[in-house]
Amino acid sequence: MAKKLISIMTLCVLMAVSVFSAFAAENETENALVYGDVNLDGDISIVDATDIQKYIVGSVELTEVGQKLADVDSDDRITVMDATAIQKYIAKLDGYGVTGQEYVAE
């Protein structure tokens, strides 16, 4: 009976740790938003620039947060200039605006 109780308690502790870890990872992701990571995958890549181009022509939707992260030239519009700035960031060229900087909600 004691072994069964210990097993059940161990299982409960492991489940609690698992749930806590999931919430912590979710909060960490929310706190780690950066300009240019349009698709919110944690990486700034050519996919983000392509998503901006697709958004401009209406073939893809961006989340509200994705839209904020897409405006890397800070002109309150999502244009091809934002996609170009992300490409410059990836290529390590000047003129990439706030790409790569942490997003702080207003």
C-alpha positions as CSV (number, residue, x, y, z in Angstrom):
1,M,0.0,0.0,0.0
2,A,2.8,2.4,0.8
3,K,4.6,1.7,-2.5
4,K,1.3,2.4,-4.3
5,L,0.9,5.7,-2.4
6,I,4.4,6.8,-3.2
7,S,3.9,6.0,-6.9
8,I,0.7,8.0,-7.0
9,M,2.4,11.0,-5.2
10,T,5.4,10.8,-7.5
11,L,3.1,10.8,-10.5
12,C,1.2,13.9,-9.2
13,V,4.4,15.7,-8.6
14,L,5.6,14.9,-12.1
15,M,2.3,16.1,-13.6
16,A,2.5,19.3,-11.6
17,V,6.1,20.0,-12.8
18,S,5.0,19.3,-16.4
19,V,2.1,21.7,-16.2
20,F,4.2,24.4,-14.6
21,S,6.9,24.0,-17.2
22,A,4.4,24.4,-20.0
23,F,3.1,27.6,-18.5
24,A,6.6,28.9,-17.9
25,A,7.6,28.2,-21.5
26,E,4.4,29.9,-22.8
27,N,5.2,33.0,-20.7
28,E,8.8,33.0,-21.8
29,T,7.7,32.9,-25.4
30,E,5.4,35.9,-24.8
31,N,8.2,37.8,-23.2
32,A,10.7,37.0,-25.9
33,L,8.9,38.7,-28.8
34,V,11.2,40.5,-31.2
35,Y,10.6,42.7,-34.2
36,G,10.9,40.8,-37.4
37,D,9.7,37.5,-36.0
38,V,6.4,37.9,-37.9
39,N,5.3,34.2,-37.6
40,L,6.2,34.0,-33.9
41,D,8.4,30.9,-34.3
42,G,11.2,32.4,-32.3
43,D,13.5,32.9,-35.3
44,I,13.9,35.8,-37.8
45,S,14.2,34.3,-41.2
46,I,13.3,34.7,-44.9
47,V,10.0,33.1,-44.0
48,D,9.1,36.2,-42.0
49,A,9.9,38.5,-44.9
50,T,7.9,36.3,-47.2
51,D,5.0,36.3,-44.9
52,I,5.0,40.1,-45.0
53,Q,4.9,40.0,-48.8
54,K,2.1,37.5,-48.7
55,Y,0.2,39.7,-46.2
56,I,0.6,42.7,-48.5
57,V,-1.1,40.9,-51.4
58,G,-3.7,39.4,-49.2
59,S,-2.8,35.7,-49.4
60,V,-1.9,35.3,-45.7
61,E,-3.3,36.7,-42.5
62,L,-1.0,37.8,-39.7
63,T,-2.0,37.8,-36.0
64,E,-2.3,41.2,-34.3
65,V,1.0,40.6,-32.6
66,G,2.5,39.4,-35.9
67,Q,1.4,42.7,-37.5
68,K,3.1,44.7,-34.8
69,L,6.3,42.7,-35.2
70,A,6.2,43.1,-38.9
71,D,6.5,46.9,-38.8
72,V,10.2,47.0,-38.4
73,D,10.7,50.4,-40.0
74,S,8.3,51.9,-37.5
75,D,6.2,53.8,-39.9
76,D,2.8,52.3,-38.7
77,R,2.4,50.5,-42.0
78,I,3.3,47.0,-43.2
79,T,5.0,47.4,-46.6
80,V,7.6,45.8,-48.8
81,M,10.1,48.1,-47.0
82,D,9.6,46.0,-43.8
83,A,10.2,42.8,-45.7
84,T,13.4,44.3,-47.2
85,A,14.5,45.5,-43.7
86,I,14.2,41.9,-42.5
87,Q,16.2,40.6,-45.5
88,K,18.9,43.2,-44.7
89,Y,19.0,42.0,-41.1
90,I,19.5,38.4,-42.2
91,A,22.2,39.5,-44.6
92,K,23.8,41.6,-41.9
93,L,23.5,44.9,-43.9
94,D,22.7,48.3,-42.6
95,G,19.2,49.7,-42.7
96,Y,17.1,47.0,-40.9
97,G,15.2,49.3,-38.6
98,V,14.3,47.7,-35.3
99,T,14.5,44.1,-36.6
100,G,15.9,41.9,-33.8
101,Q,15.0,44.3,-31.0
102,E,12.7,43.2,-28.2
103,Y,9.1,44.1,-28.7
104,V,7.6,45.9,-25.7
105,A,3.9,46.3,-25.6
106,E,2.7,49.9,-25.4
